[in-house]
Amino acid sequence: MKLKELKEILRKSGVVGAGGAGFPTYGKLSEGIDTVILNCAECEPLLKLHRQLLEEYTYEILTALEEILDAVGAEKGIIALKAHYKNAIKALEAEIGEHKRLSISVLGSVYPAGDELILIKEVTGRTVPPGKLPASVGVMVSNTETVYNVYNAISGRPVTEKFVTVAGEVASPVTLCVPIGTKLSELVKHAGGLTTEDVEYISGGPMMGKIVSDADVVTKTTNALLVLPSDNVAVMNKKRNAKIGLRRAMSVCCQCRSCTELCSRHNLGYGVEPHMVMRVLSNGGRGDVYKLAESLFCSGCGLCEAYSCPQGLSPRSLIAELKAKARENGFRAEEPKIYERKDSNLHRVSLDRLRSRLGLNKYDVPAPLEGKIEVKTVKIPLLQHIGAPSVPCVKEGDSVKKGDVIAKAPDSALGVDIHASIDGRIESVSQKYIKIVR
């Protein structure tokens, strides 16, 4: 398939990164890419769905990966996954012989192995410069579900559903296929309900996910719903107050460098040094302020606050405040240099130890992939990805079928079409949502 044709199919079918920030997939396709990486590393503890999809839909995913290679003119595709994903590896080995340009790269069980830039370094040895896209080094990365959605799009099926792992304080942890726009409370119900009352909901992983309400809805980037006790370490880390964190840093930060030594971006060769940020902020903004600018390339992986610091300080929350202020004021850091880090392999964090540190071992249980669930009402956001929100093309009272276009991407902006995820009637249309009732 030609590049232009595939880009148009993906844009009209609503395919975006099925996780993370949801970058529109057609925007990643370009000439000059020689390597396409299928990311099945699942960065965080408790997430299951990508390995499950690769095991269940091996043919479809490998077929779509080949189509992407053809469209961008890439020489090879690499499927990257962790060594303990044994069932997925077996499924791959049974079929990959039919795909001569594809190979398997087995990664260690470390965090954050699934980070896009770290994955590129691990698999190809190339370092993406700070602030640049993977295409700048000839690489494209897409996760397993995204590539599965590419297969569906080529087959004429737009993105209307999302696979979500539901884990934590639920009776029956499970991975579900649900209509986009489904309330999170519906997922909890299909996972057998709560097993305790005082809980918080995290959309995504325990490290980089965010606290949400059970009234929020599933979007194209919802990979997991974790139901955790309100006093769980992962939950408490997300509730840290930056102002209090600054005062604590000023009083007790001993500049031990542990946060920097385990910083995932620092070990990639970026000039991100959390301990230097703590030093400058603790001194009222005096010192090597250039380190504040370099910290804007922090990935937010959270190791500094959840694992590294022996005093329980939170460099990440302070750096997040800096990044927010920089965006508000239109500040952009100059492209920093990349440092050679020959000892980065010595500064990796075991996924098992991280899970234990977060108090999540009891929740690391099977969450089997089950069938699709049906719901009576969906509330579909018009912005589920990086770029511009889609523009409604339906009105209240219209009847729609699953797969019908209900909002279109603006012609001149980065964006994708959005489709009805159930059959029904348009109950309401706002600037942010379209609600459909079966």
Summary of the structure (lengths in Angstrom):
residues: 438
radius of gyration: 21.7
end to end distance: 36.6
largest distance: 63.1
contacts: 1531
relative contact order: 0.14
helix: 36%
strand: 21%
